[in-house]
């Protein structure tokens, strides 16, 4: 994964079952870390494209990814953030 | 193996080591040291030396100052002082520098030992005995020898381009030296720095700086590598101001050097509960923006505010012409740039971003400034980096068409001239560490108050042309409150908190 790591933001919907979502993410080879308003998702490009049925090459960040039907009751949005870079 | 202007081999100033490890090949039916022999075709038996001959050679070597380390059917591994080799071969033991791939995938001169003389072969490290009666058909010296040298050098190279050095010039110009002399050096204050990684450059070792073992958040990456050099180099700014603080570097780069794990690294930094998180990175977007921050900006802004709420001072670079959410988050110490000219006068760096936040009421970027170079490349601070890393190579080449000059260093020497507001943020982190070291109960707002109240006002110049904010009397959008003054800020906290 050393050259293929991508971060996404997941925002909870009201009343989300967080355990169900985290289990779904694990099944799709995605890692998660708790944030104030949701989760920081990370994984390989292939795992993300497979999980969310998108081609990341076609997206211009910041961009919202489609929320899979299984996650819709729990997730308000999944966002690919703008890239960040060093300021030397 | 060619470097422009550098020969493959050159003489070394290093003396030979006191003991040299080598290999002695004992005579047999065939010899690899025979000029006609260029391969090892056929059975190896022909190269085996008879046992009685090996025993004779062993006894002779032991009687002339050689220590036998190991033995095979072909020869003996030995160790001896240079004089013993000279006596055996009739040649002279010398050292030579040969250009080759070394650590960190960089090409540099590596010290080899050779035996030279009229009857000696040209091959490096290979010798013949002076007498056929020794029953030895060849001598091979261990290679390469990397003794008597620390690479890269802990001492920065000289270059004709005007620049500042760490730690002394930075400490002097930010008025940190009086604080150091008063015993305030940020002792034990934990500073976390999410960035490209941290290479344990001999500069840090030589100065005795406290680097904790780096952490990496991108799976599959090495915690000890910094492919860019950005984190390693900019971190020297922290220690220039707070030489006794403790740095926890968090690598957020992939193997190509891209900053792909910045958010994860920031979250990891928060987990460690440091007093300060310094960040020399960010995004970019249109200015003025079309609307409000997007959802991902706000999600990250919430994390930043949460860190501040946990009593962590969060510092972000203002940007080098970039416009991004991080330095605008209320409560963040946003680091701008001031350039100190060769004559010692202060002017706003035209490399640094400066603007009134269109997103957060009452927020101006930057808050206060550190030392930053000028356009086109801000080649201003000589900073230690991994030899041959991206910055080492990039800064040693022209950046056409904007800058036909270079930083005057080589692309694999482990030093480069650069700065940016990436340098200002860790300078401010060092200043904050000095204040917190002196007054451990200081809150982030108190640290910011001390640094801004005592900063040196900068009244000339403009910030980056994208924003073109002018410097003037009092706080402004070019440098914020001006250039930090560590000694004055220390005095401020000691008198007010």
Interface residues (C-beta under 8 A of the other chain):
Chain A: X1 X2 X3 X4 X5 X6 X7 X9 X11 X33 X35 X36 X37 X38 X40 X42 X62 X64 X77 X79 X80 X81 X82 X83 X84 X85 X86 X87 X88
Chain B: X195 X196 X218 X219 X220 X221 X228 X230 X233 X234 X254 X255 X256 X258 X259 X260 X261 X262 X263 X264 X267 X280 X281 X282 X283 X284 X285 X294 X295 X296 X297 X298 X299 X300 X302 X303 X306 X317 X319 X320 X322 X324 X378 X391 X418 X419 X420 X421 X422 X423
